[in-house]
Amino acid sequence: MADAKKYPTPQGNPETTQFWEAAKQGKLLFKRCTACGEPHYFPRSICPFCFSDKTVWEESSGEATIYTFSLMRKSAAGPFAIAYVTLKEGPSLQTNIVDCELDKLKIGQKVKVVFKPTDGAPLPFFTPA
């Protein structure tokens, strides 16, 4: 039996503590700017659209759609898929698609968040819904 894949431990900071604490509970958070209304990911204090510091945490449903992806077939860690997915709530994010047959992935495919354990907080990835 193959060894379980080992994921790197995320390095948090005071600005992202709430994000990683929610991940430990299986929740994916993003930020929304209350000044311009735009959602953004990766969560940060300053809105990347209008540069306001008026941002709030929101919980994602974890539902997303593959916007684009690329298959990496030759890697020391084995084949994997890297993708941009668009959350149901609006923001897009770069991620890996896991626990699936890579050759069956399609643009527009529905995916859902899954959390993979590390030595610290779990990391969010996506898998076909």
VMD Tcl script that builds the backbone (N, CA, C; Angstrom):
set m [mol new atoms 387]
animate dup $m
set s [atomselect $m all]
$s set {name element resname resid chain x y z} {
  {N N MET 1 A 0.847 -1.187 0.000}
  {CA C MET 1 A 0.000 0.000 0.000}
  {C C MET 1 A 0.886 1.242 0.000}
  {N N ALA 2 A 0.537 2.209 -0.810}
  {CA C ALA 2 A 1.309 3.436 -0.913}
  {C C ALA 2 A 1.143 4.292 0.342}
  {N N ASP 3 A 2.221 4.999 0.669}
  {CA C ASP 3 A 2.146 5.921 1.807}
  {C C ASP 3 A 1.183 7.051 1.485}
  {N N ALA 4 A 0.503 7.562 2.514}
  {CA C ALA 4 A -0.399 8.705 2.334}
  {C C ALA 4 A 0.423 9.920 1.923}
  {N N LYS 5 A -0.150 10.739 1.057}
  {CA C LYS 5 A 0.539 11.944 0.584}
  {C C LYS 5 A 0.761 12.891 1.756}
  {N N LYS 6 A 1.943 13.447 1.833}
  {CA C LYS 6 A 2.305 14.379 2.905}
  {C C LYS 6 A 2.202 15.807 2.375}
  {N N TYR 7 A 1.389 16.621 3.022}
  {CA C TYR 7 A 1.196 18.018 2.613}
  {C C TYR 7 A 1.968 18.933 3.548}
  {N N PRO 8 A 2.485 20.035 3.021}
  {CA C PRO 8 A 3.255 20.960 3.871}
  {C C PRO 8 A 2.366 21.661 4.896}
  {N N THR 9 A 2.931 21.936 6.035}
  {CA C THR 9 A 2.209 22.647 7.088}
  {C C THR 9 A 2.091 24.121 6.720}
  {N N PRO 10 A 0.864 24.660 6.722}
  {CA C PRO 10 A 0.718 26.083 6.380}
  {C C PRO 10 A 1.347 26.974 7.457}
  {N N GLN 11 A 1.935 28.049 6.996}
  {CA C GLN 11 A 2.536 29.021 7.902}
  {C C GLN 11 A 1.586 30.201 8.025}
  {N N GLY 12 A 0.906 30.292 9.134}
  {CA C GLY 12 A -0.056 31.365 9.353}
  {C C GLY 12 A 0.605 32.629 9.866}
  {N N ASN 13 A -0.213 33.650 10.030}
  {CA C ASN 13 A 0.212 34.904 10.644}
  {C C ASN 13 A -1.026 35.482 11.320}
  {N N PRO 14 A -0.901 36.529 12.110}
  {CA C PRO 14 A -2.074 37.055 12.830}
  {C C PRO 14 A -3.246 37.406 11.907}
  {N N GLU 15 A -2.959 37.827 10.689}
  {CA C GLU 15 A -4.011 38.209 9.750}
  {C C GLU 15 A -4.834 37.006 9.270}
  {N N THR 16 A -4.240 35.815 9.259}
  {CA C THR 16 A -4.932 34.630 8.734}
  {C C THR 16 A -5.318 33.608 9.808}
  {N N THR 17 A -5.123 33.932 11.074}
  {CA C THR 17 A -5.426 32.994 12.156}
  {C C THR 17 A -6.862 32.475 12.077}
  {N N GLN 18 A -7.824 33.355 11.858}
  {CA C GLN 18 A -9.228 32.934 11.812}
  {C C GLN 18 A -9.473 31.968 10.650}
  {N N PHE 19 A -8.802 32.195 9.517}
  {CA C PHE 19 A -8.928 31.309 8.363}
  {C C PHE 19 A -8.486 29.896 8.726}
  {N N TRP 20 A -7.311 29.779 9.354}
  {CA C TRP 20 A -6.770 28.455 9.684}
  {C C TRP 20 A -7.544 27.786 10.818}
  {N N GLU 21 A -8.068 28.547 11.753}
  {CA C GLU 21 A -8.902 27.965 12.810}
  {C C GLU 21 A -10.189 27.398 12.214}
  {N N ALA 22 A -10.788 28.098 11.255}
  {CA C ALA 22 A -11.990 27.598 10.583}
  {C C ALA 22 A -11.666 26.338 9.785}
  {N N ALA 23 A -10.494 26.302 9.133}
  {CA C ALA 23 A -10.091 25.120 8.369}
  {C C ALA 23 A -10.022 23.892 9.271}
  {N N LYS 24 A -9.582 24.079 10.507}
  {CA C LYS 24 A -9.530 22.958 11.464}
  {C C LYS 24 A -10.923 22.401 11.743}
  {N N GLN 25 A -11.966 23.224 11.521}
  {CA C GLN 25 A -13.353 22.798 11.722}
  {C C GLN 25 A -14.013 22.387 10.406}
  {N N GLY 26 A -13.227 22.307 9.334}
  {CA C GLY 26 A -13.763 21.919 8.037}
  {C C GLY 26 A -14.530 23.022 7.331}
  {N N LYS 27 A -14.198 24.286 7.628}
  {CA C LYS 27 A -14.889 25.423 7.019}
  {C C LYS 27 A -13.911 26.226 6.178}
  {N N LEU 28 A -14.361 26.619 4.986}
  {CA C LEU 28 A -13.565 27.457 4.102}
  {C C LEU 28 A -14.066 28.888 4.195}
  {N N LEU 29 A -13.179 29.795 4.566}
  {CA C LEU 29 A -13.542 31.206 4.693}
  {C C LEU 29 A -12.959 32.023 3.546}
  {N N PHE 30 A -13.622 33.112 3.234}
  {CA C PHE 30 A -13.099 34.112 2.323}
  {C C PHE 30 A -13.447 35.465 2.910}
  {N N LYS 31 A -12.961 36.529 2.307}
  {CA C LYS 31 A -13.261 37.876 2.799}
  {C C LYS 31 A -14.159 38.593 1.806}
  {N N ARG 32 A -14.981 39.506 2.334}
  {CA C ARG 32 A -15.799 40.388 1.504}
  {C C ARG 32 A -15.551 41.810 1.982}
  {N N CYS 33 A -15.411 42.700 1.037}
  {CA C CYS 33 A -15.216 44.113 1.342}
  {C C CYS 33 A -16.585 44.752 1.544}
  {N N THR 34 A -16.768 45.417 2.666}
  {CA C THR 34 A -18.049 46.083 2.906}
  {C C THR 34 A -18.108 47.451 2.235}
  {N N ALA 35 A -16.966 47.948 1.748}
  {CA C ALA 35 A -16.950 49.237 1.045}
  {C C ALA 35 A -17.402 49.073 -0.411}
  {N N CYS 36 A -16.857 48.059 -1.117}
  {CA C CYS 36 A -17.213 47.879 -2.532}
  {C C CYS 36 A -18.058 46.635 -2.781}
  {N N GLY 37 A -18.164 45.762 -1.784}
  {CA C GLY 37 A -18.995 44.570 -1.907}
  {C C GLY 37 A -18.330 43.371 -2.557}
  {N N GLU 38 A -17.095 43.508 -3.016}
  {CA C GLU 38 A -16.415 42.419 -3.723}
  {C C GLU 38 A -15.884 41.353 -2.761}
  {N N PRO 39 A -16.110 40.074 -3.091}
  {CA C PRO 39 A -15.492 38.992 -2.318}
  {C C PRO 39 A -14.070 38.762 -2.821}
  {N N HIS 40 A -13.180 38.316 -1.949}
  {CA C HIS 40 A -11.829 37.997 -2.398}
  {C C HIS 40 A -11.229 36.833 -1.620}
  {N N TYR 41 A -10.324 36.159 -2.296}
  {CA C TYR 41 A -9.573 35.042 -1.764}
  {C C TYR 41 A -8.184 35.168 -2.369}
  {N N PHE 42 A -7.183 35.039 -1.674}
  {CA C PHE 42 A -6.904 34.620 -0.334}
  {C C PHE 42 A -7.261 35.744 0.626}
  {N N PRO 43 A -7.892 35.386 1.735}
  {CA C PRO 43 A -8.344 36.410 2.683}
  {C C PRO 43 A -7.205 37.280 3.189}
  {N N ARG 44 A -7.414 38.552 3.072}
  {CA C ARG 44 A -6.455 39.523 3.595}
  {C C ARG 44 A -7.214 40.748 4.072}
  {N N SER 45 A -6.572 41.544 4.880}
  {CA C SER 45 A -7.228 42.681 5.532}
  {C C SER 45 A -7.625 43.783 4.571}
  {N N ILE 46 A -6.835 43.977 3.521}
  {CA C ILE 46 A -7.063 45.068 2.574}
  {C C ILE 46 A -7.721 44.503 1.316}
  {N N CYS 47 A -8.792 45.119 0.893}
  {CA C CYS 47 A -9.489 44.696 -0.317}
  {C C CYS 47 A -8.583 44.899 -1.534}
  {N N PRO 48 A -8.392 43.858 -2.368}
  {CA C PRO 48 A -7.545 44.027 -3.555}
  {C C PRO 48 A -8.233 44.809 -4.677}
  {N N PHE 49 A -9.515 45.120 -4.524}
  {CA C PHE 49 A -10.253 45.843 -5.554}
  {C C PHE 49 A -10.284 47.351 -5.308}
  {N N CYS 50 A -10.566 47.743 -4.051}
  {CA C CYS 50 A -10.683 49.186 -3.762}
  {C C CYS 50 A -9.713 49.649 -2.673}
  {N N PHE 51 A -8.951 48.713 -2.110}
  {CA C PHE 51 A -7.933 48.991 -1.090}
  {C C PHE 51 A -8.498 49.464 0.241}
  {N N SER 52 A -9.777 49.200 0.475}
  {CA C SER 52 A -10.389 49.516 1.764}
  {C C SER 52 A -9.952 48.485 2.806}
  {N N ASP 53 A -9.936 48.899 4.065}
  {CA C ASP 53 A -9.665 47.955 5.145}
  {C C ASP 53 A -10.964 47.478 5.800}
  {N N LYS 54 A -12.079 47.752 5.168}
  {CA C LYS 54 A -13.399 47.359 5.689}
  {C C LYS 54 A -13.783 45.997 5.118}
  {N N THR 55 A -13.156 44.933 5.649}
  {CA C THR 55 A -13.431 43.581 5.164}
  {C C THR 55 A -13.974 42.714 6.289}
  {N N VAL 56 A -14.798 41.749 5.930}
  {CA C VAL 56 A -15.388 40.830 6.907}
  {C C VAL 56 A -15.210 39.394 6.413}
  {N N TRP 57 A -15.160 38.480 7.378}
  {CA C TRP 57 A -15.064 37.053 7.058}
  {C C TRP 57 A -16.433 36.525 6.673}
  {N N GLU 58 A -16.473 35.644 5.678}
  {CA C GLU 58 A -17.685 34.918 5.316}
  {C C GLU 58 A -17.320 33.453 5.114}
  {N N GLU 59 A -18.262 32.570 5.416}
  {CA C GLU 59 A -18.039 31.141 5.208}
  {C C GLU 59 A -18.540 30.748 3.828}
  {N N SER 60 A -17.712 30.032 3.111}
  {CA C SER 60 A -18.090 29.533 1.790}
  {C C SER 60 A -18.904 28.249 1.940}
  {N N SER 61 A -19.761 28.000 0.975}
  {CA C SER 61 A -20.485 26.724 0.923}
  {C C SER 61 A -19.529 25.590 0.583}
  {N N GLY 62 A -18.370 25.938 0.026}
  {CA C GLY 62 A -17.408 24.925 -0.401}
  {C C GLY 62 A -17.680 24.414 -1.807}
  {N N GLU 63 A -18.728 24.940 -2.446}
  {CA C GLU 63 A -19.080 24.532 -3.804}
  {C C GLU 63 A -18.384 25.457 -4.798}
  {N N ALA 64 A -17.862 24.863 -5.883}
  {CA C ALA 64 A -17.135 25.653 -6.870}
  {C C ALA 64 A -17.257 24.995 -8.245}
  {N N THR 65 A -16.758 25.719 -9.247}
  {CA C THR 65 A -16.735 25.239 -10.621}
  {C C THR 65 A -15.319 25.407 -11.154}
  {N N ILE 66 A -14.836 24.405 -11.883}
  {CA C ILE 66 A -13.499 24.513 -12.470}
  {C C ILE 66 A -13.524 25.560 -13.582}
  {N N TYR 67 A -12.699 26.594 -13.448}
  {CA C TYR 67 A -12.565 27.635 -14.464}
  {C C TYR 67 A -11.538 27.189 -15.521}
  {N N THR 68 A -10.404 26.673 -15.042}
  {CA C THR 68 A -9.374 26.122 -15.916}
  {C C THR 68 A -8.491 25.208 -15.083}
  {N N PHE 69 A -7.761 24.318 -15.757}
  {CA C PHE 69 A -6.864 23.429 -15.021}
  {C C PHE 69 A -5.741 22.971 -15.936}
  {N N SER 70 A -4.705 22.438 -15.325}
  {CA C SER 70 A -3.578 21.884 -16.057}
  {C C SER 70 A -3.149 20.604 -15.363}
  {N N LEU 71 A -2.888 19.589 -16.149}
  {CA C LEU 71 A -2.420 18.315 -15.601}
  {C C LEU 71 A -0.901 18.279 -15.645}
  {N N MET 72 A -0.322 17.974 -14.516}
  {CA C MET 72 A 1.127 17.813 -14.413}
  {C C MET 72 A 1.382 16.314 -14.299}
  {N N ARG 73 A 1.785 15.721 -15.386}
  {CA C ARG 73 A 1.917 14.254 -15.419}
  {C C ARG 73 A 3.268 13.774 -14.903}
  {N N LYS 74 A 4.302 14.612 -15.013}
  {CA C LYS 74 A 5.636 14.194 -14.581}
  {C C LYS 74 A 6.072 15.082 -13.426}
  {N N SER 75 A 6.080 14.500 -12.260}
  {CA C SER 75 A 6.449 15.213 -11.045}
  {C C SER 75 A 7.059 14.210 -10.081}
  {N N ALA 76 A 7.989 14.653 -9.276}
  {CA C ALA 76 A 8.603 13.761 -8.283}
  {C C ALA 76 A 7.554 13.185 -7.343}
  {N N ALA 77 A 6.470 13.952 -7.101}
  {CA C ALA 77 A 5.404 13.502 -6.197}
  {C C ALA 77 A 4.312 12.734 -6.942}
  {N N GLY 78 A 4.452 12.587 -8.250}
  {CA C GLY 78 A 3.438 11.898 -9.043}
  {C C GLY 78 A 2.527 12.898 -9.732}
  {N N PRO 79 A 1.664 12.416 -10.634}
  {CA C PRO 79 A 0.785 13.319 -11.391}
  {C C PRO 79 A -0.180 14.078 -10.479}
  {N N PHE 80 A -0.502 15.309 -10.887}
  {CA C PHE 80 A -1.481 16.094 -10.139}
  {C C PHE 80 A -2.122 17.107 -11.061}
  {N N ALA 81 A -3.239 17.678 -10.595}
  {CA C ALA 81 A -3.959 18.710 -11.344}
  {C C ALA 81 A -3.948 19.996 -10.541}
  {N N ILE 82 A -3.517 21.067 -11.187}
  {CA C ILE 82 A -3.594 22.393 -10.592}
  {C C ILE 82 A -4.705 23.129 -11.329}
  {N N ALA 83 A -5.489 23.913 -10.598}
  {CA C ALA 83 A -6.666 24.522 -11.224}
  {C C ALA 83 A -6.997 25.871 -10.611}
  {N N TYR 84 A -7.739 26.643 -11.380}
  {CA C TYR 84 A -8.456 27.794 -10.845}
  {C C TYR 84 A -9.908 27.358 -10.755}
  {N N VAL 85 A -10.500 27.554 -9.588}
  {CA C VAL 85 A -11.921 27.274 -9.405}
  {C C VAL 85 A -12.601 28.559 -8.963}
  {N N THR 86 A -13.872 28.670 -9.314}
  {CA C THR 86 A -14.658 29.833 -8.901}
  {C C THR 86 A -15.668 29.368 -7.869}
  {N N LEU 87 A -15.563 29.924 -6.666}
  {CA C LEU 87 A -16.498 29.575 -5.601}
  {C C LEU 87 A -17.902 30.042 -5.961}
  {N N LYS 88 A -18.883 29.338 -5.448}
  {CA C LYS 88 A -20.284 29.718 -5.648}
  {C C LYS 88 A -20.526 31.165 -5.218}
  {N N GLU 89 A -19.775 31.622 -4.217}
  {CA C GLU 89 A -19.935 32.974 -3.674}
  {C C GLU 89 A -19.220 34.039 -4.507}
  {N N GLY 90 A -18.446 33.621 -5.529}
  {CA C GLY 90 A -17.850 34.597 -6.419}
  {C C GLY 90 A -16.351 34.583 -6.608}
  {N N PRO 91 A -15.544 34.523 -5.536}
  {CA C PRO 91 A -14.103 34.623 -5.784}
  {C C PRO 91 A -13.532 33.375 -6.450}
  {N N SER 92 A -12.480 33.588 -7.216}
  {CA C SER 92 A -11.738 32.482 -7.822}
  {C C SER 92 A -10.454 32.265 -7.040}
  {N N LEU 93 A -9.982 31.023 -7.041}
  {CA C LEU 93 A -8.761 30.716 -6.332}
  {C C LEU 93 A -7.997 29.614 -7.022}
  {N N GLN 94 A -6.695 29.624 -6.827}
  {CA C GLN 94 A -5.847 28.566 -7.352}
  {C C GLN 94 A -5.794 27.450 -6.338}
  {N N THR 95 A -5.857 26.202 -6.802}
  {CA C THR 95 A -5.924 25.062 -5.915}
  {C C THR 95 A -5.443 23.823 -6.653}
  {N N ASN 96 A -5.491 22.701 -5.978}
  {CA C ASN 96 A -5.270 21.408 -6.608}
  {C C ASN 96 A -6.585 20.639 -6.596}
  {N N ILE 97 A -6.795 19.845 -7.633}
  {CA C ILE 97 A -7.947 18.940 -7.664}
  {C C ILE 97 A -7.407 17.582 -7.240}
  {N N VAL 98 A -8.033 16.966 -6.241}
  {CA C VAL 98 A -7.520 15.734 -5.637}
  {C C VAL 98 A -8.592 14.646 -5.625}
  {N N ASP 99 A -8.132 13.414 -5.326}
  {CA C ASP 99 A -9.025 12.273 -5.122}
  {C C ASP 99 A -9.940 12.034 -6.319}
  {N N CYS 100 A -9.355 11.990 -7.514}
  {CA C CYS 100 A -10.168 11.789 -8.714}
  {C C CYS 100 A -9.324 11.207 -9.831}
  {N N GLU 101 A -9.993 10.825 -10.911}
  {CA C GLU 101 A -9.306 10.407 -12.120}
  {C C GLU 101 A -8.989 11.674 -12.907}
  {N N LEU 102 A -7.728 12.006 -13.003}
  {CA C LEU 102 A -7.317 13.269 -13.608}
  {C C LEU 102 A -7.802 13.415 -15.047}
  {N N ASP 103 A -7.834 12.331 -15.798}
  {CA C ASP 103 A -8.244 12.408 -17.200}
  {C C ASP 103 A -9.733 12.674 -17.386}
  {N N LYS 104 A -10.507 12.634 -16.321}
  {CA C LYS 104 A -11.949 12.895 -16.420}
  {C C LYS 104 A -12.324 14.314 -16.021}
  {N N LEU 105 A -11.339 15.142 -15.643}
  {CA C LEU 105 A -11.626 16.530 -15.274}
  {C C LEU 105 A -12.035 17.332 -16.497}
  {N N LYS 106 A -12.949 18.279 -16.293}
  {CA C LYS 106 A -13.437 19.123 -17.385}
  {C C LYS 106 A -13.649 20.553 -16.889}
  {N N ILE 107 A -13.398 21.524 -17.760}
  {CA C ILE 107 A -13.722 22.912 -17.461}
  {C C ILE 107 A -15.238 22.992 -17.291}
  {N N GLY 108 A -15.679 23.709 -16.273}
  {CA C GLY 108 A -17.103 23.822 -15.974}
  {C C GLY 108 A -17.614 22.762 -15.020}
  {N N GLN 109 A -16.768 21.805 -14.659}
  {CA C GLN 109 A -17.163 20.724 -13.753}
  {C C GLN 109 A -17.363 21.257 -12.338}
  {N N LYS 110 A -18.379 20.748 -11.655}
  {CA C LYS 110 A -18.643 21.123 -10.265}
  {C C LYS 110 A -17.672 20.382 -9.359}
  {N N VAL 111 A -17.135 21.109 -8.385}
  {CA C VAL 111 A -16.216 20.541 -7.403}
  {C C VAL 111 A -16.614 21.032 -6.014}
  {N N LYS 112 A -16.070 20.382 -4.997}
  {CA C LYS 112 A -16.345 20.784 -3.616}
  {C C LYS 112 A -15.046 20.739 -2.825}
  {N N VAL 113 A -14.995 21.541 -1.780}
  {CA C VAL 113 A -13.792 21.628 -0.961}
  {C C VAL 113 A -13.609 20.354 -0.139}
  {N N VAL 114 A -12.358 19.950 -0.003}
  {CA C VAL 114 A -11.955 18.881 0.908}
  {C C VAL 114 A -10.708 19.378 1.632}
  {N N PHE 115 A -10.553 18.979 2.855}
  {CA C PHE 115 A -9.398 19.412 3.642}
  {C C PHE 115 A -8.467 18.231 3.841}
  {N N LYS 116 A -7.186 18.460 3.571}
  {CA C LYS 116 A -6.161 17.425 3.716}
  {C C LYS 116 A -5.305 17.747 4.928}
  {N N PRO 117 A -5.052 16.735 5.765}
  {CA C PRO 117 A -4.317 16.986 7.012}
  {C C PRO 117 A -2.846 17.334 6.774}
  {N N THR 118 A -2.334 18.145 7.676}
  {CA C THR 118 A -0.910 18.474 7.741}
  {C C THR 118 A -0.511 18.347 9.206}
  {N N ASP 119 A 0.698 18.711 9.520}
  {CA C ASP 119 A 1.124 18.721 10.926}
  {C C ASP 119 A 0.535 19.914 11.672}
  {N N GLY 120 A -0.146 20.809 10.963}
  {CA C GLY 120 A -0.807 21.971 11.566}
  {C C GLY 120 A -2.248 21.988 11.102}
  {N N ALA 121 A -2.710 23.136 10.608}
  {CA C ALA 121 A -4.067 23.249 10.097}
  {C C ALA 121 A -4.192 22.497 8.778}
  {N N PRO 122 A -5.363 21.938 8.492}
  {CA C PRO 122 A -5.535 21.243 7.216}
  {C C PRO 122 A -5.564 22.226 6.055}
  {N N LEU 123 A -5.183 21.743 4.869}
  {CA C LEU 123 A -5.167 22.568 3.660}
  {C C LEU 123 A -6.427 22.316 2.830}
  {N N PRO 124 A -7.039 23.363 2.311}
  {CA C PRO 124 A -8.206 23.178 1.449}
  {C C PRO 124 A -7.803 22.861 0.002}
  {N N PHE 125 A -8.401 21.812 -0.540}
  {CA C PHE 125 A -8.270 21.438 -1.933}
  {C C PHE 125 A -9.679 21.205 -2.460}
  {N N PHE 126 A -9.803 20.785 -3.707}
  {CA C PHE 126 A -11.120 20.512 -4.263}
  {C C PHE 126 A -11.140 19.144 -4.934}
  {N N THR 127 A -12.327 18.537 -4.955}
  {CA C THR 127 A -12.549 17.236 -5.566}
  {C C THR 127 A -13.875 17.298 -6.324}
  {N N PRO 128 A -14.046 16.460 -7.355}
  {CA C PRO 128 A -15.337 16.489 -8.063}
  {C C PRO 128 A -16.520 16.298 -7.110}
  {N N ALA 129 A -17.569 17.073 -7.362}
  {CA C ALA 129 A -18.751 17.035 -6.488}
  {C C ALA 129 A -19.597 15.801 -6.793}
}
mol reanalyze $m
mol bondsrecalc $m
mol representation Tube
mol addrep $m
